[in-house]
C-alpha cells in the first residue's frame, strides 16, 4: 500500500466548466474552481490515475489538504474495484449509514441500519453489517464512514470484498479499526488518523464511479496522470504554495 504524495506539475486534460463527463455528469463551475484551487496548493500529477482521482475527490469534499498524506491506497486494488464497479453487472455497494449511502451519487447503496438492533456485545452498526452481508454476500464494495464497530465487524466476518473504503471517524476506535483493516490484507482505501466521516468515505467511492475508460498499466508504479476519461475538471497545475 502507498500513502500518496505528488512531485511533478503538468496541465490538465479535461473539459471546461459545464461539460458533461464520461458518466453523463455535468461538472458545476463551483466544482471546477474548487479543483483549480486544490491543484494550485497540492501537486497530485505524479500519482497513479485512480489514486489521484481518490485523493483529489476526498480533498475536494473536505477542503483538507492533509488527506494527501493521510490516505492509504493501492493502485492495483483500485483498478480491480473499478473494473468490478463498471462491468455490465456491477458488484453491490454497501454503506454503513444512510448519510454515506446518500453521498454515493452514481449507484444505489445497500444500508441496513434501519433494520438493525443493538444487543449485548453488538452495536447497531455492527448488526447492520451482518444484515447487509446476508443480503449481498461476498464480492461487494463496502463503504464505512461512520462507526468503527461496523468496520471491526466487517473485518471479522470474512466477507471477501471487492474493496473496503474504511474511513470511520472518532476518538474511540476509529484509527484502530482502520489500522486493523490495513493489517487484514483486504483490498482497501483507508486513512491513518482519527478523522474521516461520511462525506470523505462517499467521495472516495464516487471517485471510482466517476472515473471512466482504461486506467493504464503504466501507472502501477506511479507513472502517468489521471485516466483519459477520468471525471476531473480542467485546470493548470501550479507549483505555487506547494
CORUR-V447737 format. One record per backbone hydrogen bond with DSSP energy under -0.5 kcal/mol. CO is the residue of the C=O (numbers start at 1). NH is the residue of the N-H. Records with the same first field share a line. If there is no record, write none. Layout:
CO: NH + NH
//
This chain:
2: 4 + 73
8: 45
10: 237
15: 234
16: 19
19: 27
21: 24
24: 26
25: 21
26: 28
27: 18
28: 31 + 32
29: 33
30: 34
31: 35
32: 36
33: 37
34: 38
35: 39
36: 40
37: 41
38: 41 + 42
39: 238
42: 44
44: 47
48: 52
49: 53
50: 54
51: 55
52: 56
53: 57
54: 58
55: 59
56: 60
57: 61
58: 62
59: 63 + 64
63: 65
64: 67
65: 68
66: 69 + 70
67: 71
70: 192
72: 190
73: 2
74: 78
75: 79
76: 80
77: 81
78: 82
79: 83
80: 84
81: 85
82: 86
83: 87
84: 91
88: 90
92: 141
93: 110
94: 143
97: 101
98: 102
99: 103
100: 104
101: 104
103: 105
110: 95
112: 115 + 116
113: 116
119: 122
122: 119
123: 127
124: 128
125: 129
126: 130
127: 131
128: 132
129: 133
130: 134
131: 135
132: 136
133: 137
137: 140
140: 142 + 162 + 163
141: 94
142: 144 + 165
143: 96 + 145
144: 167
146: 148 + 169
147: 150 + 151
148: 152
149: 153
150: 154
151: 155
152: 156
153: 157
154: 157 + 158 + 159
155: 158
159: 139
160: 139
163: 142
164: 166 + 189
165: 144 + 167
166: 191
167: 197
171: 173
173: 177
174: 178
175: 179
176: 180
177: 181
178: 182
179: 183
180: 184
181: 185 + 186
182: 185
187: 164
189: 166
190: 72
194: 170
197: 201
198: 202
199: 203
200: 204
201: 205
202: 206
203: 207
204: 208
205: 208 + 209
206: 210
207: 211
212: 229
216: 219
217: 220
218: 221 + 223
219: 222
227: 230
229: 22
230: 232
235: 12
239: 242
//
